[in-house]
Amino acid sequence: MIPCGLYSGAEAGAFPASPQSGIPGNVEPGGNTWLRGLRRANSISPQQWLSYTGGQHGDIYSRFLSKSYCRKTGGTMNNMRGLWWKAVFSLLAGLLICPNLLADHVKLKNGDRLTGSIVKSDTKSLVIKTEYEGEVTVEWSAVETISSTQPLNVGLPSDQMVAGPVTTQNGQIEVATKQAGTVTVAKDSVQFLRNDAEQAAFVAAQQRLLHPTLSELWHGTLDTGLSLTRGNSSLLTYTLAANAIRQTTSDKISVYMTTVYGRNDTTSPSQTIAHQITGGIRGDINVSPKWFAFAATDFNSNELQHLDLQNTINGGAGYHLLQRKATTFDVFGGAGYNQEYFGAYELTSPGPPSTTQSFAAVTQRDAEMNVGQSFDTHLNGRTTLNESFDLYPGISGPGGYRYTFNSTAATKIKAWLGWQVTFTDNYISNPPFGIKSNDMLLSTGLRVSFGKGAM
């Protein structure tokens, strides 16, 4: 509409006569009633105006569109400008007075209400970021209703996902999607809720898992233990264990090392009462959701056993018997090759009379089977338990068998600091003469964690 005055008589091909003068296509200067009629006019171009008036009344057209004339006649132009400013003012006032209109709302079953921005939910808890309290976490089961003004990414069964503002109605989750309209699902069937920022971070993490570099995704622990006595006895025992893991959805690399050292200074000269170093590396590759293949090599040195070096190479296949978020239990089996290099040593019997026996260095090589299991679980939010057992029956050479057992319980003090208790037992059935079969260790001390890893 052209404001302040063109009449729609153009549709009939001519302008109607003035009510006062009856002059077609003209304007009566004092005809206010007729001017009010003209203000109800539709669109008409200047060229149409000139064609209707024969070029005689272009000045009247300019007069109709002039600002001063519109103010004089109470024209539509000022009215529309006034309405526009009123609308803007009302909108700004609404945003200032009622900012919660653009916020997400969560109502709990006990009647409490939270207002802010919903961040995420894993169906166990829901995180909402509030203005004054920051991020607040509530139990998902305690949530009665939610209402989001922002789009949320909602996970459905069978790895499906929809996105849109979310509301609850009669215990159902309603998602107002752009493509499929409103999608309604049961609250218990929702797998997750994520805002756009959390969803982008999740997708980036998944891509990182699919295409990581070798230097990425490492995490692990460093365990230390110290025992020291002085006075009637003078003993020192120190343990150090390190474990680093790089794990993705398809493979896992583990690097590990343990060292134990003990000294008795009560006697002269001092006696070494423990000196053992073990370590190794192992790789696992998932060939299916349940089955995996593995290969490993381990090294061992034990001064009290006169074992200069032991090296084993083995591989095989395993099965994820239990695979949950908090608990995993794997069984595996395979075969390998074991080499043990024992150094020369002497044994002295106290007598009387005192005698000394000398033993030459011995090298033992044999093929062996390998069967075992590993168990990892989170007992609660702060305590973990890890246990593994490997049995190696000899199938060639000197025969016999050996096994290793490792168990560690650790409790978090802080995110990076904890306290651990470790028990290990290394056994060989055919040790050199005069050497005991078992080497057991029980230690406790601090645990330092590093890296976040993949899981």
C-alpha positions in Angstrom: 0.0 0.0 0.0 1.2 3.5 -0.8 0.5 5.5 2.3 -1.5 8.7 2.5 -3.6 8.4 -0.3 -4.0 6.7 -3.7 -7.4 5.3 -4.5 -7.9 1.9 -5.9 -10.1 3.1 -8.7 -7.2 2.3 -11.0 -8.7 -1.2 -11.1 -11.7 0.3 -13.0 -9.4 2.2 -15.3 -10.2 5.7 -13.9 -10.4 7.6 -10.6 -13.8 8.3 -9.1 -15.1 11.8 -8.8 -14.6 13.9 -5.7 -17.5 13.8 -3.4 -17.4 17.6 -3.2 -16.5 18.7 -6.8 -17.3 15.6 -8.8 -14.1 16.2 -10.8 -12.7 12.8 -12.0 -9.1 12.1 -10.9 -8.8 15.3 -9.0 -8.4 16.2 -5.4 -10.6 18.6 -3.5 -8.3 20.7 -1.2 -10.9 20.8 1.5 -12.3 17.4 1.1 -11.1 15.7 4.2 -13.7 13.0 4.0 -12.6 12.1 0.5 -8.9 12.2 1.7 -9.7 9.6 4.3 -11.1 7.5 1.5 -7.9 8.0 -0.5 -5.9 6.7 2.5 -7.5 3.4 2.0 -6.0 3.1 -1.5 -4.0 0.2 -3.0 -0.7 0.3 -4.8 -0.4 2.6 -7.9 2.8 3.6 -9.6 3.7 7.2 -10.6 3.4 6.2 -14.3 -0.2 5.0 -13.7 -1.0 8.2 -11.9 0.3 10.3 -14.8 -1.7 8.1 -17.3 -4.9 8.7 -15.4 -4.4 12.5 -14.8 -2.8 13.3 -18.2 0.3 14.7 -16.4 -1.6 17.5 -14.8 -1.5 16.4 -11.2 2.0 15.0 -10.6 2.4 17.7 -7.9 -0.6 16.3 -6.1 1.1 12.8 -6.1 4.3 14.3 -4.6 2.1 16.1 -2.1 0.4 12.8 -1.0 3.8 11.2 -0.4 5.4 14.1 1.4 6.2 13.7 5.0 4.6 17.0 6.0 1.4 16.1 4.3 1.3 12.7 5.9 1.7 14.3 9.4 -1.0 16.8 8.5 -3.5 14.2 7.4 -2.6 11.6 10.1 -1.2 9.3 7.3 -0.3 5.7 7.3 3.4 6.2 7.2 3.6 7.7 10.7 1.2 5.1 12.0 3.3 2.2 10.7 6.5 3.7 12.1 4.8 4.1 15.4 3.7 0.5 15.4 7.2 -0.7 14.4 8.8 1.1 17.3 6.2 -0.1 19.7 6.8 -3.7 18.6 10.6 -3.4 19.1 10.2 -1.8 22.5 7.8 -4.5 23.6 10.1 -7.2 22.5 13.1 -5.7 24.3 11.1 -5.1 27.4 9.9 -8.7 27.4 13.5 -10.0 27.0 14.7 -7.8 29.9 11.8 -8.6 32.2 11.4 -12.3 31.4 14.7 -13.8 30.3 13.5 -17.2 31.4 11.3 -17.3 28.3 14.4 -18.3 26.3 15.7 -20.8 28.9 15.3 -24.6 29.3 13.2 -25.8 32.2 13.5 -29.0 34.3 11.0 -30.0 36.8 11.9 -32.7 39.4 9.5 -35.2 40.9 9.9 -33.5 44.4 8.6 -30.2 42.9 11.9 -28.4 42.5 12.5 -26.6 39.3 15.7 -25.7 37.5 16.1 -23.1 34.8 19.1 -22.7 32.5 20.5 -24.6 29.5 20.4 -28.4 29.3 23.9 -29.7 28.5 23.6 -33.5 28.4 22.1 -36.7 29.8 23.3 -40.3 29.7 20.0 -41.7 31.1 21.6 -42.0 34.5 22.0 -38.2 35.2 21.1 -34.9 33.6 23.4 -31.9 33.5 21.9 -28.4 33.2 23.9 -25.2 33.3 22.3 -22.5 35.5 23.0 -18.8 35.7 24.1 -18.7 39.3 25.0 -22.3 40.3 26.9 -23.3 37.2 26.4 -26.9 36.1 24.0 -28.9 38.2 23.7 -32.7 37.9 20.5 -34.4 38.9 19.4 -38.1 38.6 17.6 -38.8 35.4 15.0 -40.9 37.3 14.2 -37.9 39.4 13.2 -35.8 36.4 9.5 -35.4 35.9 9.3 -33.0 32.9 11.7 -31.0 30.7 11.2 -28.2 28.2 14.0 -26.9 26.0 13.9 -23.9 23.7 17.2 -24.9 22.2 17.5 -27.9 19.9 18.7 -31.1 21.6 20.1 -34.2 20.0 18.1 -37.2 21.3 19.5 -40.8 21.0 16.9 -43.5 20.2 17.2 -47.3 20.2 18.9 -49.0 17.2 21.5 -46.1 17.0 19.0 -43.6 15.7 19.0 -39.9 16.6 16.6 -37.0 16.1 17.2 -33.3 16.9 14.9 -30.4 17.9 13.4 -28.7 20.9 12.3 -31.2 23.5 9.2 -31.3 25.8 7.5 -34.0 27.9 3.9 -34.9 27.7 2.3 -37.7 29.8 5.6 -39.3 30.5 6.6 -39.2 26.8 9.5 -37.3 25.2 8.4 -35.1 22.3 11.0 -33.8 19.9 9.9 -31.1 17.4 12.1 -32.0 14.4 12.3 -30.0 11.2 12.1 -32.9 8.8 9.8 -35.5 10.5 7.6 -33.2 12.5 7.0 -34.2 16.2 8.7 -37.5 17.2 7.3 -39.0 20.4 9.3 -41.7 22.3 9.0 -43.2 25.8 11.3 -41.5 28.4 12.9 -44.9 29.3 13.9 -45.5 25.7 16.0 -42.4 25.3 19.7 -43.3 25.1 21.1 -39.8 25.5 20.4 -36.0 25.3 23.1 -33.6 24.1 23.1 -30.0 23.2 24.9 -29.0 19.9 28.2 -28.3 21.6 28.2 -31.7 23.4 27.2 -33.5 20.2 30.0 -31.8 18.3 32.5 -32.8 21.0 31.2 -36.4 20.9 31.5 -36.6 17.2 35.0 -35.2 17.3 36.0 -37.8 20.0 34.6 -40.6 17.8 36.5 -39.4 14.8 39.6 -39.2 17.0 39.1 -42.9 18.0 38.7 -44.0 14.4 41.8 -42.2 13.1 44.2 -41.6 16.0 48.0 -41.2 15.6 50.3 -43.5 17.6 51.1 -40.7 20.0 47.4 -40.1 21.0 45.0 -41.7 23.5 47.7 -42.8 26.0 46.8 -43.0 29.6 48.2 -44.9 32.6 49.4 -45.1 36.1 52.6 -44.9 38.1 52.6 -46.8 41.5 55.2 -46.4 44.2 55.8 -48.0 47.5 58.6 -47.5 50.1 59.5 -49.3 53.4 62.3 -48.1 55.6 63.5 -49.2 59.0 66.4 -47.9 61.2 67.5 -48.9 64.7 67.8 -52.5 65.7 67.0 -53.3 62.0 68.1 -51.4 58.9 66.0 -52.4 55.9 65.0 -50.7 52.7 62.4 -51.9 50.3 61.2 -49.9 47.3 58.7 -50.8 44.5 57.9 -49.0 41.3 55.3 -50.1 38.8 54.3 -48.2 35.6 51.5 -49.1 33.2 50.6 -47.2 30.0 47.6 -48.1 27.7 46.5 -46.8 24.3 43.0 -48.1 23.6 40.6 -47.4 20.7 37.4 -49.1 19.6 39.4 -51.6 17.4 42.7 -52.2 19.2 44.7 -51.9 22.4 48.4 -51.5 23.2 49.7 -52.1 26.7 53.2 -51.3 28.0 54.1 -52.3 31.6 57.1 -52.5 34.0 57.6 -53.4 37.6 60.8 -53.2 39.7 61.4 -54.3 43.3 64.5 -53.6 45.3 65.3 -54.5 48.9 68.5 -54.2 51.0 69.4 -55.3 54.5 72.0 -53.0 56.1 71.9 -54.7 59.4 74.7 -57.1 58.3 78.1 -56.2 57.1 78.5 -56.2 54.2 74.9 -55.2 53.2 72.8 -57.9 51.6 70.4 -57.5 48.6 67.2 -59.1 49.7 65.2 -58.3 46.6 66.1 -57.1 43.1 63.7 -58.0 40.3 62.7 -56.1 37.1 59.9 -57.2 34.8 58.3 -55.6 31.8 56.7 -56.1 28.5 54.4 -55.0 25.7 51.2 -56.4 24.4 48.9 -55.6 21.5 45.2 -56.7 21.1 43.2 -56.3 17.9 39.4 -56.8 17.9 38.4 -59.1 14.9 34.7 -59.0 15.9 32.7 -57.5 18.8 33.6 -60.5 21.0 36.8 -62.0 19.5 40.3 -60.6 19.5 43.8 -61.6 18.6 46.9 -60.7 20.7 50.7 -60.8 20.6 53.1 -60.1 23.5 56.7 -60.2 24.5 57.9 -60.1 28.1 61.2 -59.6 29.9 62.3 -60.6 33.4 65.4 -60.4 35.5 65.7 -61.6 39.1 69.0 -61.4 40.9 68.1 -63.7 43.8 67.1 -66.4 41.3 70.3 -65.8 39.4 68.1 -65.1 36.4 70.1 -62.8 34.2 67.3 -62.6 31.5 64.1 -64.3 30.6 62.3 -63.5 27.3 59.0 -64.9 26.2 57.2 -64.3 22.9 53.6 -65.5 22.6 50.4 -64.9 20.8 46.9 -66.3 20.4 43.2 -65.5 20.4 40.8 -64.3 23.1 37.1 -63.8 23.9 35.4 -60.9 25.6 33.3 -62.9 28.0 32.0 -59.9 29.8 32.1 -56.4 28.3 30.3 -53.7 30.3 31.0 -50.0 31.0 32.2 -50.8 34.5 33.4 -54.4 34.1 35.4 -56.5 31.6 36.3 -60.1 31.8 38.5 -61.7 29.0 39.7 -65.2 28.5 42.5 -66.1 26.1 44.8 -68.9 24.9 47.7 -69.4 22.6 51.3 -70.6 22.3 54.8 -69.1 22.7 58.5 -69.5 23.1 60.4 -69.1 26.4 64.1 -68.4 26.9 65.8 -68.3 30.3 69.4 -67.5 31.0 70.6 -68.3 34.5 74.1 -67.1 35.5 76.7 -69.1 37.4 76.3 -69.0 41.2 77.6 -70.5 44.4 75.8 -71.9 47.5 77.4 -72.0 50.9 76.2 -74.4 53.6 76.8 -73.2 57.2 78.2 -76.6 58.3 80.1 -77.5 60.2 82.1 -77.9 58.2 81.2 -75.1 55.9 81.0 -76.1 52.3 80.6 -74.2 49.0 79.0 -75.5 45.9 79.5 -73.9 42.5 76.9 -74.1 39.7 77.5 -73.3 36.1 75.4 -71.0 34.0 72.3 -72.7 32.5 70.3 -71.7 29.4 66.8 -73.2 29.0 64.6 -72.9 25.9 61.2 -74.4 25.4 57.9 -74.0 23.6 54.9 -73.5 25.8 51.2 -73.1 25.8 49.5 -70.0 27.2 46.1 -69.8 28.8 44.8 -67.0 31.0 42.2 -64.4 32.0 42.0 -60.8 32.9 39.4 -59.0 35.0 38.9 -55.3 35.5 36.0 -53.6 37.4 35.0 -50.4 39.0 33.7 -51.3 42.5 32.3 -47.8 42.9 33.0 -44.3 41.6 36.4 -44.2 43.3 37.8 -47.8 43.7 39.0 -50.1 40.9 40.2 -53.7 41.0 42.4 -55.3 38.3 43.5 -58.9 38.2 45.2 -61.2 35.7 46.4 -64.8 35.7 48.7 -66.5 33.0 49.6 -70.2 33.0 52.4 -71.4 30.8 52.6 -75.3 30.5 55.9 -76.4 28.8 55.5 -78.6 25.7 59.2 -79.1 24.9 62.6 -78.7 26.4 62.9 -79.2 30.2 59.1 -79.3 30.5 57.5 -78.1 33.7 55.3 -75.0 33.9 55.1 -71.5 35.3 52.5 -68.9 36.1 52.1 -65.3 36.9 49.4 -63.7 39.0 48.9 -59.9 39.5 46.2 -58.1 41.4 45.8 -54.4 42.2 43.2 -52.4 44.1 43.3 -48.7 43.9 41.2 -45.9 45.4 41.1 -42.3 44.1 42.0 -39.5 46.4 42.0 -36.9 43.6 41.5 -37.2 39.9 45.2 -37.8 39.4 46.2 -39.2 42.8 45.2 -42.4 44.5 46.3 -45.2 46.9 47.0 -48.7 45.7 47.6 -52.2 47.1 49.4 -54.7 44.8 50.0 -58.4 45.1 52.1 -60.4 42.6 53.2 -64.1 42.5 55.7 -65.5 40.0 56.2 -69.3 40.1 58.4 -71.7 38.1 58.1 -75.5 38.7 61.7 -76.3 37.8 64.1 -73.6 39.3 67.8 -74.2 39.4 69.1 -76.2 42.4 68.8 -74.3 45.7 66.5 -71.6 44.3 62.9 -71.3 45.5 60.0 -71.6 43.1 58.0 -68.6 44.3 58.6 -64.9 44.3 55.7 -63.1 45.9 55.3 -59.3 46.5 52.8 -57.4 48.5 53.2 -53.6 48.4 51.1 -50.5 49.0 51.7 -46.8 48.2 50.7 -43.9 46.1 49.3 -44.1 42.6 49.7 -41.2 40.1 47.4 -41.3 37.0 48.2 -39.5 33.7 46.2 -39.0 30.5 42.5 -39.3 29.8 42.7 -42.0 27.2 39.8 -43.0 25.1 37.4 -44.5 27.5 
